[in-house]
Amino acid sequence: MRVAAVQLNSSAEKERNLEAAESLVRAAVGAGAELVALPEKWNLIGPGEQLLAGAEPLSGPTLSAARSWARELGVHLLAGSIPERSEGEKAFNTSVLIGPDGEDVAVYRKIHMFDVDVGGVAYRESEHEEAGSEIVTAPVGELTVGLSVCYDLRFPELFRILAVGGARVITLPSAFTLLTGRDHWEVLVRARAIENQVFMVAPNQVGEAPPHYSSYGRSAIVDPWGVVLAMAPDEECFVVAELDLAAQDRIRAALPSLANRRPETYVWPEGAPV
């Protein structure tokens, strides 16, 4: 399978973001991609209040546009993540996998909230975003794909569950910060690929966005051995790579770390938070 990761410099201007996304999705399909993945918050980046105000239902204009692209182009399209309007006071950070018929294949709501202090900036996603609670895999042709979003990358339990659940590819739409990205992005994406012997498809945001967001870029596609098959330069663009599923089978057979697990011994320490 040929896959593409689209890298964007999104902002608060939805119309501009959608135009840039559509252009790069079409170019990626023109380059032979059968699965195209957009980054986190590809339709809107801004402060929490702005994200909440701009949140849309799944039936809203952003995902309706993405469905029309997938249907017209006949591809699977991971609509990165968008702020999804909920029935409560907060929005979900939601990733939607769309099939070639324009129908939703899977919906994943980001589980881990980015509540951290980095580079003098306090990020508190939980103030305006509701955490999801469901781990999601979905079929893409004969493959099973696992869904994750950005900060999820730092929680290896999620990726192991996705792999044990049959995922051979895991998507990671992100808006990874410039500061953490320099030291952690490639290391963590490759680690999750190696640990779980999966392909990682990790489209990232790049560049500056008001008022204080700076994303690392370097969108990547990594194979189950940890080899970086493609990495984006520091601009809006897309990267493509072939996923060699036979090579993945050989890796899993020769170094069967998934098969050699001993889950009966994996017990949380007494008193540890679970």
C-alpha positions, 0 to 999 in steps of 0.5 A, a space after each residue: 500500500 502506498 500512503 501519504 502524510 500531509 504537512 500543513 501550517 494551519 491557522 485560525 482561517 478555516 477556509 484557507 486551511 481547507 484549501 491548502 489541505 485539499 490541494 495537498 490531498 489531491 497532489 498526494 493521490 496524484 502521486 499514487 497514495 491510497 491512504 492519505 493522512 492529514 495532521 491534528 487540528 488541520 482545519 483550525 488551530 488557535 487558543 482553546 476558546 477559539 477552538 471551542 467556538 469553531 468546533 463542528 459536529 461530525 456532519 459539519 462543513 469540514 468533514 463534509 468537504 473531506 468526505 467529498 474529496 475521499 469519494 471523488 478521489 476514491 481513497 481512504 482519507 484520515 481527516 487528521 483531527 478537528 475540534 468536534 462539538 459535543 453535547 457538553 461544554 467542551 469539544 472533543 479532539 476527533 480523528 475520522 477515517 473516511 473510506 473511498 465511498 465517502 462514508 466514515 469508517 471510524 471515529 477516534 476521540 483523543 484520549 490523552 490531553 496535552 496539559 503541560 508546560 513547555 518553553 514558557 507556554 502553559 498548554 491546558 487542553 483539558 480546559 476546553 477539550 473532553 478526553 475520549 475513552 475508546 481505543 479504535 482500530 478500523 479496516 483499510 482494505 485488508 489491513 487493520 489501522 489503529 488511530 491515535 493523536 499527537 500527545 498519545 504518542 507518549 503513552 506506549 500502552 495505547 500503541 501496544 493495545 492497538 498492535 495486539 488488536 491487529 493493527 499493522 499501521 497506526 496513524 498519528 496526526 499531530 501538532 507536536 511543538 517545536 521545542 519537544 519535537 526537536 528532541 522527541 518526535 523522531 525518537 518516539 515515532 520510531 520507538 512506537 514502530 519498533 516496539 509494536 512492529 507497525 508502520 507509523 504514519 505521522 502527519 504533523 503541523 509545521 511553522 507558526 500559528 497565532 498567538 504562540 504556537 510553533 509546530 515542529 513539522 518533519 511529518 514521517 512514515 516509519 516502517 516496523 524496523 524503525 526505518 524512516 521511509 519518508 520525512 517532510 522538509 520544513 514547509 507545507 507539503 506531503 510525503 509518500 512511501 510504500 508499505 511493504 507488508 511482506 517485509 513486516 511479516 518477515 520482521 514479525 516472524 524473525 523477531 517475534 516480540 509481540 508473540 513472545 509477550 507474557 501478559 500474565 506477568 504484567 501486573 501493575 505495582 500495588 498502590 500504583 494509579 491505574 
